[in-house]
């Protein structure tokens, strides 16, 4: 059993915070054990929670588009989230995303550390402010710090950028934000050779 498989198995039974109670399942990271890049999002969304895989919903399609534009093959990436359970609130029959609080993010930090240790990526891309805080241990203002290298003990290169779901919600700025996401990924791609 690989190190990642052992972590995945252990995380499946995680009860370190209350989020496991309302989630369908733990959504652990996926990708090659020696991926070049680790992409870290905030938490699984509704589709990810139902399917058990990260970035398979609409945000995943935006991420795939930006990775292709940057020349980073998706199959050379390891995708995961800072929080492994979907936090949501009911709105009618729909499950609406609810931002995880810092204690929930901190409860999942050992899983993120374990993934980074196992994968040993050349770079980590933190997708959104929650992921950036989980990776760096400090508050990161995405609009001000995106595209700049950040300090972290998890990888030699760490860059924060927009979360693909923020691109989806942007409506009038969607093209601009997608271009910025791809630009930040191109910066990371330069470190991969």
C-alpha positions as CSV (number, residue, x, y, z in Angstrom):
1,X,0.0,0.0,0.0
2,X,1.4,3.4,-1.0
3,X,1.8,6.2,1.5
4,X,-1.1,8.1,-0.2
5,X,-3.3,5.0,-0.1
6,X,-2.7,4.7,3.6
7,X,-3.5,8.4,4.2
8,X,-6.7,8.1,2.1
9,X,-7.8,5.1,4.1
10,X,-7.2,6.8,7.4
11,X,-8.9,10.0,6.3
12,X,-12.0,8.1,5.3
13,X,-12.8,7.7,9.0
14,X,-11.8,11.2,10.1
15,X,-14.0,12.8,12.8
16,X,-11.5,15.6,13.8
17,X,-14.2,18.2,13.2
18,X,-18.0,18.1,12.9
19,X,-18.1,18.4,9.1
20,X,-18.1,14.6,8.6
21,X,-21.6,14.4,10.1
22,X,-23.3,16.1,7.1
23,X,-21.0,15.1,4.3
24,X,-21.6,12.1,2.1
25,X,-18.0,11.0,2.4
26,X,-14.4,12.1,2.8
27,X,-13.1,13.5,-0.5
28,X,-9.4,12.9,-0.5
29,X,-6.9,14.1,-3.1
30,X,-6.1,12.3,-6.3
31,X,-3.3,12.1,-8.8
32,X,0.1,10.6,-9.3
33,X,2.2,10.0,-6.2
34,X,5.0,12.0,-7.7
35,X,3.0,14.8,-9.3
36,X,4.8,17.9,-10.4
37,X,2.2,20.2,-9.1
38,X,-0.2,19.9,-6.1
39,X,-3.4,22.0,-6.6
40,X,-5.2,22.8,-3.4
41,X,-8.7,24.1,-3.3
42,X,-10.9,25.0,-0.3
43,X,-13.3,22.1,0.1
44,X,-15.2,19.6,-2.0
45,X,-18.4,21.0,-3.6
46,X,-21.7,19.3,-4.0
47,X,-20.7,17.2,-7.0
48,X,-17.4,16.3,-5.4
49,X,-19.1,15.2,-2.2
50,X,-21.6,13.0,-4.1
51,X,-18.9,11.5,-6.4
52,X,-16.1,11.2,-4.0
53,X,-13.5,12.9,-6.2
54,X,-12.0,16.4,-6.1
55,X,-12.6,19.0,-8.9
56,X,-15.2,17.0,-10.9
57,X,-17.9,19.6,-11.0
58,X,-18.0,22.9,-12.9
59,X,-15.0,24.4,-11.1
60,X,-13.0,21.3,-12.2
61,X,-13.8,22.1,-15.9
62,X,-12.6,25.7,-15.4
63,X,-9.4,24.3,-13.7
64,X,-8.9,21.9,-16.6
65,X,-9.2,24.8,-19.1
66,X,-6.7,26.9,-17.2
67,X,-4.2,24.0,-16.9
68,X,-4.4,23.3,-20.6
69,X,-3.8,27.0,-21.4
70,X,-0.8,27.0,-19.1
71,X,0.6,23.8,-20.6
72,X,0.4,21.8,-17.4
73,X,-1.0,18.3,-18.1
74,X,-3.8,17.5,-15.6
75,X,-2.4,13.9,-15.3
76,X,0.8,15.4,-13.9
77,X,-1.1,17.2,-11.1
78,X,-2.3,16.1,-7.7
79,X,-5.6,17.8,-6.8
80,X,-6.9,18.1,-3.3
81,X,-8.6,20.4,-0.9
82,X,-7.7,22.0,2.4
83,X,-10.9,20.6,3.9
84,X,-11.9,17.0,3.1
85,X,-15.6,17.2,3.9
86,X,-18.3,19.3,2.2
87,X,-19.6,22.1,4.4
88,X,-23.1,23.1,3.3
89,X,-26.4,24.5,4.4
90,X,-29.8,23.6,3.0
91,X,-31.7,26.0,0.7
92,X,-34.8,24.1,-0.2
93,X,-33.6,20.9,-1.7
94,X,-30.2,22.3,-2.7
95,X,-27.0,22.0,-0.7
96,X,-25.3,25.4,-0.7
97,X,-21.6,25.8,-0.1
98,X,-20.7,27.3,3.3
99,X,-17.2,28.5,3.9
100,X,-15.2,26.3,6.4
101,X,-14.0,28.1,9.5
102,X,-10.3,28.1,10.6
103,X,-10.8,25.3,13.2
104,X,-12.2,23.1,10.4
105,X,-9.3,24.0,8.1
106,X,-6.8,23.4,10.9
107,X,-8.4,20.0,11.7
108,X,-7.6,18.9,8.1
109,X,-4.0,20.3,8.0
110,X,-2.4,17.0,9.0
111,X,-4.0,15.4,5.9
112,X,-2.7,18.2,3.6
113,X,0.8,17.9,5.2
114,X,0.7,14.1,4.7
115,X,-0.3,14.5,1.0
116,X,2.5,17.1,0.4
117,X,5.0,14.8,2.1
118,X,4.0,11.8,0.0
119,X,3.7,13.6,-3.3
120,X,6.7,15.9,-2.9
121,X,5.5,18.3,-5.5
122,X,7.8,20.9,-7.1
123,X,5.1,23.4,-6.6
124,X,1.8,24.0,-4.8
125,X,-0.9,26.2,-6.3
126,X,-3.3,27.4,-3.6
127,X,-6.7,28.0,-5.2
128,X,-8.4,30.8,-3.2
129,X,-7.8,32.4,0.2
130,X,-8.8,29.4,2.3
131,X,-6.4,27.1,0.5
132,X,-3.7,29.8,0.7
133,X,-4.1,30.1,4.4
134,X,-4.0,26.3,4.9
135,X,-0.8,26.1,2.8
136,X,1.0,29.1,4.2
137,X,-0.4,29.3,7.8
138,X,-1.3,33.0,7.3
139,X,-4.0,35.1,5.8
140,X,-3.4,35.7,2.0
141,X,-5.1,38.4,0.1
142,X,-5.6,36.8,-3.3
143,X,-6.2,40.0,-5.3
144,X,-3.0,41.5,-4.0
145,X,-0.7,38.4,-3.7
146,X,-1.8,36.2,-6.5
147,X,1.0,35.2,-8.9
148,X,3.7,35.9,-6.3
149,X,5.7,33.1,-4.7
150,X,4.7,32.6,-1.0
151,X,6.6,30.9,1.8
152,X,5.5,27.5,3.0
153,X,7.2,24.4,4.4
154,X,5.0,22.2,2.1
155,X,6.8,22.8,-1.2
156,X,9.7,24.8,-2.7
157,X,7.4,26.9,-4.8
158,X,3.9,28.1,-3.6
159,X,1.7,30.4,-5.6
160,X,-1.9,31.5,-4.7
161,X,-4.4,32.3,-7.3
162,X,-8.2,32.5,-7.9
163,X,-10.3,29.5,-7.1
164,X,-12.0,28.2,-10.3
165,X,-15.4,28.6,-8.5
166,X,-14.7,32.3,-8.1
167,X,-14.1,32.5,-11.9
168,X,-17.5,30.8,-12.4
169,X,-19.3,33.3,-10.1
170,X,-17.5,36.4,-11.6
171,X,-20.0,36.7,-14.5
172,X,-18.8,40.1,-15.9
173,X,-15.2,39.4,-15.0
174,X,-15.1,35.7,-15.9
175,X,-12.7,36.0,-18.9
176,X,-10.4,38.4,-17.0
177,X,-10.2,36.1,-14.0
178,X,-9.8,32.9,-16.1
179,X,-6.9,34.6,-17.9
180,X,-5.3,35.6,-14.6
181,X,-5.7,32.0,-13.3
182,X,-4.0,30.6,-16.4
183,X,-1.3,33.3,-16.1
184,X,-0.5,32.2,-12.6
185,X,-0.4,28.6,-13.7
186,X,2.1,29.5,-16.5
187,X,4.3,31.1,-13.8
188,X,4.2,27.8,-11.9
189,X,4.9,25.8,-15.1
190,X,8.3,27.7,-15.5
191,X,9.4,26.0,-12.3
192,X,8.6,22.5,-13.4
193,X,11.4,21.9,-15.9
